[in-house]
């Protein structure tokens, strides 16, 4: 019956930017990102009949000129040479952090991240034409100008924001990823026309163990580090306090949302306990309030949780309503996923094979959450302008 499932008609002018390349394996073996992500998401969306050919764009690679807008020439040239050579030299490994366990060499070592980067710039170009764009392979927010960091070889959010800034727009970058968006923050902390906001795991508990403190870069960035086990109720308190206040104070002309799914409860690298239902609640609000919106991917190391979350996100962006019960083809697709970090001792998430929506992760709001929010509001100059 799945083959006869009616196509769900879109209500918004939204685009999904993907590529066949993402069906290839990346990052080698035994790496948190050696999992299907974009391809699995697109297949699950297709199992619902929830995307039309007109809504799909094949991504393009970034040009050298675009890459050099942020990354150093010697880094890009060494990165390309390593792919052509078929490996990374010791000096390149030491200087650029290429070919490490964190940022491993793999076939398509340069071409794959460069395609994701160009796709995010392409998404920014579509936003300038009045569309909502979703580039799920993007969101690689840790990369530095001359160094790979935190699984990120190229910083596509920076380059997408540069495209929007080139059109004269005032940009709000909102980072949902469980890890601090340090590379994007560093790139724009001195630009008054860009504001970066990152709500993330306290760096006591999470990579990259630097930056992201509440009092870092006052006036230039908004950071809210959080303790482990943050639930839907706690995050909702923070989001509903921060989102409208930031919009009112900064008055952006476009929003770039980094939609990393590693804040979700099943994610093996996260210490948060957020449901995809609340993730979508935030996405709905952001879409409704944003004058223009570009959505990028980001972290997410549980492929099944990620694909379900991004499928629901795409439904929101394109104005669709999807059945909570997964189509039989979609359920079979998720059950067939094999990945190295699958943990038989993990909590029972068996409903993920039957339903799109997670059960809510509500709970008490700890005093520590109130205290961190109060500290931010009291000490950050942004709130003084309200």
Buried (B, 14 or more C-beta within 10 A) or exposed (E): EEEEBEEBEBEEBBBBBBBEBBEEEBBBEEBBBBBBBBBBBBBBBBBBBBBEEEBBBEBBBBEBEBBBBBBBEEBBEBBBEBBEEEEBBEEBBEBBBBBBEBBBBBEBBBBBBBBBBBBBBBBBBBBBEEBBBBBBBBBBBBBBBBBBBBBBBBBBBBBBBBBBBEEEBBBBBBBBBBBBBBBBBBBBBEBEBBBBBBBBBBBEBBBBEEBBEBEBBEEBBBBBBBBEEBBBBBBBBBBEBBBEBBBEBBEBBBBBBBBBBBBBBBBBBBBBBBBBBBBBBBBEBBBEEBEBBBBBBBBBBBBBBBBBBBBBBBBBBBBBEBEEEBBEBBBEBBEEBEBEBEEEEEEEBEEBBEBBBBEBBEEEBBEEBEEBBEEBBEEBEBBEEE
